[in-house]
Amino acid sequence: VSFSTYFVTQNQSNYNDLAKNTSERSKSVEKTVVLENLCSTVFNVCYMVVDNLDFNRFNLVLYYIYIYFPLFLNNDSSRWNVDHLHLQVQYVATMIALPFGTSALDVKANLNSSVVAMIGLGGGSLSILAFFFHIIGFYYWKYLLYIVVVEIDPTVVQIASRWFNVTNDEYHRVIVDDGKNFLLKSARKRIRYSVIFLDACGDDSILSCPVSSFLDDEVLELVANELITSSGILFTH
């Protein structure tokens, strides 16, 4: 089976350095096609979407994924559909499976729906995989899974939507907001979630995931006492 791979790399650079870095990286990596360069409006980082693999030790690989081989061959692989069921990082599969194993999500329970919050979007691997469970649950048991994804960086949302087929609709809603602020606002609105996935990472060399602000006693107590249902659970990367 033939396939291509997309992934996003994150560079500590600014707008002025982006063109220079792109040229240098293209020369250093054979057969790399740069599809798009975007710099964050929130953080001092730039993102590069490329077609191929790059194991340059000076770059952080955020996400990469297989794509479907099309029925009709198109040389422009950027137009191929992403295969979100092919996972390259196993923690995603674990995070999705555990809510069902702990009965935080139960498609055969009396409840006909559940609400899940995900802090951190990335390439959308975790949230889109959860969306597949919504489709399966509704088809077999009329069980609805509402997914709310919170991402602080609008540039990441733009990349996920354009290159990784991340949707934004009634059952898979993407919000641009600070994750901690989102949790505080949810508590004020008395919204409870069956599952909260905390997949927001930073650049701390000791503890990159989750971001340290989510480990504040205020946040943890809020999650435990006000934000999850009686059988709910918090999962962290």
C-alpha positions in Angstrom: 0.0 0.0 0.0 1.4 3.4 -1.0 0.9 6.3 1.3 2.4 9.7 2.2 2.8 11.3 5.6 2.0 14.8 6.8 3.3 16.2 10.0 3.9 19.6 11.6 7.2 20.8 13.0 7.6 23.6 15.4 10.5 26.0 15.2 11.6 28.6 17.7 11.7 31.4 15.1 10.0 34.7 14.2 8.5 36.0 11.0 11.7 37.5 9.8 13.6 34.2 10.2 10.9 32.0 8.8 12.0 32.3 5.1 15.6 31.7 6.0 14.9 28.6 8.1 12.6 27.2 5.4 15.3 27.4 2.8 18.0 25.9 5.1 15.6 23.0 6.2 14.6 22.3 2.6 18.3 21.9 1.7 19.0 19.6 4.7 16.1 17.2 4.1 15.9 15.4 0.8 12.6 15.0 -0.9 10.8 17.4 1.5 8.0 19.4 0.0 7.1 22.4 2.1 3.3 22.8 1.9 2.8 25.8 4.2 4.5 28.0 6.7 2.5 29.7 9.5 3.7 31.6 12.5 1.6 31.7 15.7 -0.1 34.9 16.7 0.0 33.7 20.4 3.4 32.2 20.9 6.9 32.9 19.6 6.9 29.8 17.3 6.3 29.0 13.7 4.8 25.9 12.2 5.9 24.2 9.0 3.7 21.7 7.2 5.7 19.4 5.0 5.2 16.3 2.8 7.7 13.7 4.0 9.4 12.7 7.2 12.0 14.8 9.0 13.9 13.4 12.0 16.0 16.6 12.5 16.9 16.5 16.2 16.5 20.3 16.4 12.8 20.2 15.6 9.8 19.0 17.6 7.6 16.7 15.6 4.1 17.6 16.8 2.0 15.3 14.7 2.2 13.0 11.7 -0.4 10.6 10.2 -1.1 8.3 7.3 -3.5 9.3 4.6 -5.8 7.2 2.5 -4.5 6.0 -0.8 -7.0 7.4 -3.2 -9.2 5.3 -5.6 -7.9 7.5 -8.4 -4.3 8.4 -8.3 -3.6 12.1 -7.8 0.0 13.2 -7.8 -0.9 16.0 -5.4 -0.9 14.1 -2.1 -2.0 17.2 -0.2 -5.5 16.5 -1.6 -5.7 12.9 -0.2 -7.9 12.3 2.8 -6.3 11.8 6.2 -6.7 8.3 7.8 -7.4 9.2 11.5 -7.8 5.5 12.4 -4.1 4.9 11.8 -2.3 6.0 15.0 1.4 6.7 15.2 1.4 7.4 19.0 -0.2 4.8 21.2 -1.0 7.2 24.1 -3.9 8.4 21.9 -5.4 4.9 21.7 -5.0 4.5 25.5 -6.6 7.8 26.3 -9.6 6.9 24.1 -10.0 3.4 25.5 -9.7 4.2 29.2 -13.0 6.2 29.6 -14.9 3.1 28.3 -12.9 0.8 30.5 -13.6 2.8 33.6 -17.3 3.3 32.6 -16.9 7.1 32.5 -18.4 6.6 29.0 -21.0 3.8 28.8 -22.9 3.5 25.5 -25.3 1.0 27.2 -26.1 3.1 30.2 -29.5 4.8 30.7 -28.0 8.1 29.6 -28.4 8.8 25.9 -25.5 11.3 25.6 -22.3 12.4 27.2 -20.2 15.6 26.9 -16.4 15.3 26.6 -14.0 18.2 27.0 -10.5 18.1 25.4 -7.9 20.7 26.3 -5.4 20.9 23.4 -6.1 20.1 19.7 -2.8 19.6 18.0 -3.4 17.7 14.7 -6.8 16.5 16.0 -5.8 12.8 16.4 -7.4 12.4 19.8 -10.6 14.4 19.2 -11.3 12.9 15.7 -10.8 9.4 17.0 -13.4 10.2 19.8 -15.7 11.4 17.1 -15.6 8.0 15.4 -16.9 6.6 18.7 -19.7 9.1 18.6 -20.7 7.7 15.1 -20.5 4.1 16.2 -22.3 4.7 19.4 -25.2 6.5 17.7 -25.5 3.9 14.9 -25.7 1.0 17.3 -27.1 2.4 20.6 -28.4 5.9 19.7 -25.8 7.2 22.0 -24.6 10.8 21.4 -21.1 11.9 22.3 -20.6 15.7 22.3 -17.0 16.7 22.0 -15.7 20.2 22.9 -12.1 20.8 22.0 -10.2 23.9 23.4 -7.1 25.1 21.7 -5.3 28.3 22.7 -3.5 28.9 19.4 -5.7 29.8 16.4 -2.9 28.9 14.1 -3.0 25.3 15.3 -6.7 25.3 14.6 -6.1 26.6 11.1 -3.5 23.9 10.4 -5.7 21.1 11.8 -8.7 22.2 9.8 -6.8 22.7 6.5 -4.3 19.8 6.6 -5.8 17.2 8.9 -9.5 17.4 8.1 -10.5 18.4 11.6 -14.2 19.4 11.5 -16.2 21.9 13.6 -19.8 21.1 14.0 -22.5 20.3 16.5 -20.9 17.1 17.8 -17.2 18.1 17.4 -16.9 21.7 18.4 -13.5 23.5 18.3 -13.1 26.6 20.5 -10.1 29.0 20.5 -9.5 29.8 24.2 -7.1 29.3 27.1 -7.8 25.9 28.5 -7.7 27.1 32.1 -10.1 29.9 31.4 -12.4 27.5 29.7 -12.6 25.3 32.7 -13.2 28.3 35.0 -16.1 29.5 32.7 -17.5 26.0 32.6 -17.6 25.8 36.4 -19.4 29.2 36.5 -22.0 27.9 34.0 -22.3 24.6 36.1 -21.4 22.5 33.1 -20.2 19.0 33.9 -18.3 16.6 31.7 -18.2 12.8 31.6 -14.5 13.0 30.6 -11.9 15.8 30.5 -8.8 15.0 28.4 -5.9 17.3 29.3 -3.5 17.1 26.4 -2.0 20.6 26.6 1.8 20.6 26.5 4.5 23.2 26.8 8.2 23.5 26.5 9.2 22.7 30.1 12.1 20.3 29.9 11.1 18.6 33.2 7.4 18.3 32.7 6.1 19.2 29.3 2.7 17.7 29.7 0.4 19.0 31.1 1.2 22.7 31.2 2.1 23.5 34.8 -0.9 25.9 35.2 -3.3 23.0 35.1 -1.6 21.4 38.1 -2.6 24.3 40.4 -4.7 23.2 43.4 -7.5 25.5 42.3 -7.8 23.8 38.9 -7.6 20.3 40.2 -10.1 20.9 43.0 -12.4 22.6 40.4 -12.3 19.5 38.1 -12.8 17.1 41.0 -15.7 18.9 42.7 -17.5 20.9 40.0 -16.5 19.9 36.4 -16.9 16.1 36.1 -20.0 13.9 36.6 -20.3 11.4 39.5 -18.7 8.7 37.3 -16.5 11.2 35.3 -12.8 11.1 35.1 -9.8 13.4 34.2 -7.1 12.0 31.9 -3.8 13.8 31.4 -1.1 13.2 28.8 
